[in-house]
Amino acid sequence: MDYAGRLSAHLPLATRLLVIKADGSLLVHSDGGSYKPLNWMSPPCTFAVSEPDDVQTDAGATEIWTVTHTKTSDRLIVSVHEVLHDSSHELGIDPGLQKDGVEAHLQKLLAEQLGLLGDGHTLVRREYMTAIGPVDILARDGDGRSVAIELKRRGDIDGVEQLTRYLELMNRDPLLSPVTGVFAAQEIKPQARTLAEDRGIRCLVLDYDAMKGVDSGVPTLF
Amino acid sequence: MRFQANRDVLSEAVSFTVKLLPQRTTLPILSGVLISTTDDGISLSAFDYEVSAQTQISAAVEEPGRVLVSGRLLAEIASKLPNAPVSFATDDNRIVVTCGSASFTLLSMPVEEYPTLPQIEGESGLVPADEFSEAVAQVAVAASRDDVTPVITGVQLEISQNRLSLVATDRYRVAVREIDWDGSVGRSEPSTALIPARTLQEIGKTFGHNGNIQVTLVAKDDRELIAFTAEKKTVTSLLIKGNFPPVKRLFPETVENYAVINTADLIEATRRVSLVLEREAALRFTFNVDGLTLEAIGSEQAQASESVEALVTGDDTVVSLKPQFLLDGLSAVHSEFVRISFTKTDNPNKPGPVLVTSQTSKEQAGSDSYRYLLQPNLLLR
C-alpha cells in the first residue's frame, strides 16, 4: 500500500481491513488502534480498480486499487494480493449521535423537582425562548422573582458564559427583571464555580441517581 | 505610616491572618492584608466576604496610617526574616520592610477599595479553647464533602443554656460532641449556627491553646455570621443557610447489646485487615463470646482476617462496616477502650446503626460526651 502526493507513506504487505464508504473515501485499518485508520483518503476522491502489471503480478498482486483525491491529486494505491472476505452493506440514513440524552432527562427531572433549588420555587416553563436561544428552565422563587436555570452534565466556564448572556438579555425585559441565575450540573469545575459566584450566579450540584430515584445500594442513616 | 515590631510576633500575626484567605480570588485586593496602626500597636486583617481574620500586636508606631499589601508574600517574607526588629515605612505607593541588613520593597494596593470588616455584636458566650479544639477535630471529620447537599458540608453548633454541642454528618455517620458553654457574659438563648467544616477545622487548630474562646453570633442585614475571639485574634465566618437535618434523634436512647474493646488494638487490626480490601468495600466484624473477628473478603488475590479480644454483652452480632468510617470514630474517642453498641431494627434492608462511644476501662464508660453513630452496610453473605 503506497500513499503518493503531499507526503509519501508505505504500508507493508499484511492482512488489513479496508473500508470503502459511500462518499468515496477509503480507510485502511489494522486489528487495533480503535477508530484510527493506518492510512486513508478523505473525500472528494475517485476510486478505480485496475489489472496489475507484470512486476506487480510477479510480486503476487491480483488487483490494484487506486484512490485519487479530486483536488490535490494525492493517490492511495493498494495492491490487493488476496481477498479473505468481501461484503457490501447499505446503512441507510444516519440518525445522528444523541449526546444530550442525560441533559434532557436532567432538565425534565429538575423541572419536576424544583424543590432542589429551595423552598417555594415554581416552574414557569422549560426551554424558555430568548432571542439568542432557549434557557433550560425558567422558574420563580418563593418571592415570585424570576430564576433562569442553565443545566449541564459537566459545568465548565462555557456554560457560565452562556447563562450570563441569557441573563443579560432577560434582565432587559421589564416583565421578567430582576432575573437571577442558577448554574446546575452534576459536577461543577472549580473555575466555573468561581466565575459563576463572582457574577452572582448560584451553583447547584445535582445528584442524577438520587433525582432518578436510583438507590446507590449503600444504606444511609437518613 | 511608620512602625517597628518584633519579628516573631509579626510573623505569627501575619501567618494567622492569611491562613484562611483563598488561594485565588476574583478580586485581587482581597488577597491583601490590611495593616493599620492603633493606639498601642498595629492591627492586621484579611477579609474575603466569607471569612475574615483580624489580630492586634504591639508595635512602636512612629507615624499612623493604613496600608494594604499582598498577604501571602508578606507571610513568606515575615517567616524568613533574620532575627532583628522589623520596621515598616511607606514611601509613596511602596512599603519598605527592613529587618537587620535585609530590606524589601513591596507595592501597596489601594486601601480605599478594601471592604469593611464585619462588626461583631450579638449574643455571645465562652468556651474552653482546648475542649473546643478537641471537639472540632472529633466532629468535623464526619461532615460531608459532597456539594450536592451544601447543608451537611457544615458543622452545626447548638447552644442551649450551659452546653454547646457540635454535630456533623454525611448521611453515613453522625458525630456529636458536647462541651461547656458559659453564656453568663452575654445572653444564652438556645440558638444554632451552621459553619463550613473546613473553616471550623482551621479555627479549631488556630485557637487550640488560647484559654477561653469568645463565640458571638452576629445577625445583621440578613447576613448571619459567627465570630471567634481569643487573645486579640478574631475570625469570622458566614453561616451556611438552610436547615440542618434533625440527626440527634437518630441516636438510640438505650442499648443492651454492646462490645468493649481496646481502642488501639482495634484501630491497628482494622488498618491491617483492610489492606486487602478494594476501595469502598466493607469489613465484616463478627462479635461473639470468643471476642471479635475481622474479615476482609478482598479480591481473588488476597483475603485477611484477625481476632481481637472483646467483651461482648448481649447477643452475638455480625456487622459490615467501611473501615475508614470506623477508624474516624475510633480515632476520635480518645480513650483506652471503646464501646461499640448495636441497635435493633425492623427493616431487613437496612441494618441497625452502630454507636461508638468512649470507655475508660473495660467496665467503666467514658466521661466525655462524644458519640459517633455509623450506618453498617448490608451483609453480603
Interface residues (C-beta under 8 A of the other chain):
Chain A: I188 T194 L195 D198 C203 V205 L206 D207 A210 G217 V218 P219 T220 L221 F222
Chain B: R24 T26 D146 D147 V148 T169 R171 Y172 R173 V174 P245 V247 L250 N349 K350 P351 P353 L373 Q375 P376 N377 L378
